[in-house]
Amino acid sequence: MGGDIALWMLALLVSLILLGVHIAVAFAICSALGVWLMLGSMEAALAILGNTAFEAVRKDVFAVIPLFVLMGDFIARSGAAADLYRICDRGLRRLPGRLAIATIAGNTVFAAVTGVSIAAAAAFSRIAYPEMRKIGYKQTFALGAVAGSACLGMLIPPSVLLIVWAILTEMSVGALFVAGIIPGILLALLFSTYVVVAAIRNPSIAPPFDDDLVEMTPAEIRSELIGGFGILFLILLVIGGIWFGFFTPTEAAGFGAIGALLIGVAKGMRFKAITEALFQAGKTTAPIMLLLITAQMYSRLLAIGGTVNYIKSLFLTIGVDPLLVIALMVVIWILLGMLIDSVSIILLTVPIFSPIAMAMGYDPLSFAIFGILIIEAGLLTPPFGLLVYTVKGSVPDPTVTLSKIFIGSFPYFLLILVAAFIVLLVPWLATALPAFMLR
């Protein structure tokens, strides 16, 4: 009986989301209604769900999200992203399509201090896109490089999606962070290879240019070094601290936020900009925290009703090939990516998908990275395509259309899928570093 009610509530949840109800509200309604129907007492249902929410917000790991978001906001507002882009550009002078590769390289490093793809998309839309267009890069090619490479922010640690996945599955945040490093580098290399090959085959989309190094004043050199190398220092502080066991993820996030603040002050941030960063971090984090609390209630509903065990046994008893089950998950993730944001997709599906994948013998770390990659691809799919809309709203070019960004980012969408299945079929890519770290 409980399983049937939970399945009906799952159907109601999907219906409410499709009707436009905010997913947090939908989670809360379905959780309260479902537990009430199972227990026959609204008072008991509210007590259970209230206790679930209370226990959720008491977890230390919940502090990781606002701190890492704040760290990213400090870096984004300080101008360090532009410094990083210029350093990458000069270091890649001999490569075809160097500005596009500099965008990918800059996003790869920038992702390691933001954890939010939207921040990277907004920053590099204003920094990299005008530079590429100035020397004649094809518009769709330049837009694709900005939107596609911004996806790296959701995979390379610290990533908000990795934190959310860890909270839902009760996995180690540190292990997931380290697990994302090699796949993140692999994806960046796939992106860069595509750019080089495309630029060689059709030089008109990314014209080569031989510019003389611009003379820089001592103040400009100092500012660029503070911004560019300050980001590298933060990466070593946060990821290195977690890797070598100096910090827990929560402590690393705190030190990272302090380090980012110091970099921002050194770059010229003052009280107004710091205050704006604090408010923006709060505005970004609050909806995520509400989603996480209501998702914990939804997970309790699934647990009481035995829904996960029912669905898991259904797949296992009918003898469906594991790859077909994985393919079904991929289709669902991509379809949801057309409609809702990435955090909501994880909250809606991971409590069901992860146990099924574990029962079929997939490694939890490699499946987590696989899932994050597929969900990243949803950031580039029409009609929702959150990163596409972010780029559209950020580029200083009125001729840019959504269709041009979708066209330019399609190769990156395919490469993300390729990287995802490589990680799933070669789990060593996700498990090697965590295994080494935890020896």
Order of alpha helices (4+ residues) and beta strands (2+ residues): alpha-alpha-alpha-alpha-alpha-alpha-alpha-alpha-alpha-alpha-alpha-alpha-alpha-alpha-alpha-alpha-alpha-alpha-alpha-alpha-alpha
